[in-house]
Amino acid sequence: MLGVLGLLIVCTLVIWFEVPKLRQKKAKKELWLFYTVLAIGMVVSICKALGLNVPNPSDLSAAIFKPVSIFLLRLLS
């Protein structure tokens, strides 16, 4: 739980330093992107800190392209 608390503190500090700059520039799209990327990163980081299994993005691409490669190999053989 100490790791999760540390992550939340770091996240709060990042928001505290970055959001006022984005609001001052009136960068609404960048602000939404910032919050979205930060939220995704926080969810993954908290899952890792709690010891949960976080899938690797390359596993998804392997699952998608393996049947395609098998099909193409059978087609070309």
C-alpha positions as CSV (number, residue, x, y, z in Angstrom):
1,M,0.0,0.0,0.0
2,L,3.0,2.3,0.5
3,G,3.7,2.0,-3.2
4,V,0.2,3.1,-4.1
5,L,0.4,6.0,-1.8
6,G,3.7,7.1,-3.3
7,L,2.2,6.8,-6.8
8,L,-0.7,9.0,-5.8
9,I,1.6,11.6,-4.3
10,V,3.7,11.7,-7.5
11,C,0.6,11.9,-9.6
12,T,-0.8,14.8,-7.5
13,L,2.6,16.6,-7.9
14,V,2.6,16.1,-11.7
15,I,-1.0,17.5,-11.9
16,W,-0.1,20.4,-9.6
17,F,2.9,21.4,-11.8
18,E,1.5,20.7,-15.3
19,V,-2.2,21.6,-15.3
20,P,-1.9,25.3,-14.5
21,K,0.4,25.7,-17.5
22,L,-2.0,23.9,-19.8
23,R,-5.0,26.0,-18.5
24,Q,-3.0,29.2,-18.9
25,K,-2.4,28.3,-22.6
26,K,-6.1,27.3,-22.9
27,A,-5.0,24.0,-24.4
28,K,-8.2,22.0,-23.9
29,K,-7.3,19.1,-26.2
30,E,-3.8,18.8,-24.6
31,L,-5.4,18.9,-21.2
32,W,-7.8,16.1,-22.0
33,L,-4.9,14.1,-23.5
34,F,-2.8,14.7,-20.4
35,Y,-5.5,13.5,-18.1
36,T,-6.2,10.4,-20.2
37,V,-2.6,9.3,-20.5
38,L,-2.0,10.1,-16.8
39,A,-5.1,8.0,-15.8
40,I,-4.0,5.1,-18.0
41,G,-0.5,5.2,-16.5
42,M,-1.8,5.4,-13.0
43,V,-4.1,2.5,-13.4
44,V,-1.3,0.3,-14.8
45,S,1.1,1.5,-12.2
46,I,-1.3,0.9,-9.3
47,C,-2.0,-2.6,-10.7
48,K,1.7,-3.3,-10.8
49,A,2.3,-1.9,-7.3
50,L,-0.5,-4.2,-6.0
51,G,1.1,-7.2,-7.7
52,L,-1.7,-7.8,-10.2
53,N,-0.9,-9.3,-13.5
54,V,-0.8,-6.6,-16.2
55,P,-0.8,-8.0,-19.7
56,N,2.0,-7.0,-22.1
57,P,0.8,-5.1,-25.2
58,S,2.9,-7.4,-27.4
59,D,0.8,-10.4,-26.2
60,L,-2.2,-8.8,-27.9
61,S,-0.4,-8.3,-31.2
62,A,0.9,-11.9,-31.1
63,A,-2.6,-13.2,-30.5
64,I,-3.8,-11.2,-33.5
65,F,-1.1,-12.0,-35.9
66,K,-0.3,-15.6,-35.1
67,P,-3.5,-17.0,-36.8
68,V,-2.8,-14.7,-39.7
69,S,0.8,-16.0,-40.1
70,I,-0.4,-19.6,-39.8
71,F,-3.0,-19.0,-42.5
72,L,-0.4,-17.4,-44.8
73,L,2.1,-20.1,-44.3
74,R,-0.5,-22.8,-45.1
75,L,-1.6,-20.8,-48.1
76,L,2.0,-20.4,-49.5
77,S,3.1,-24.0,-48.7
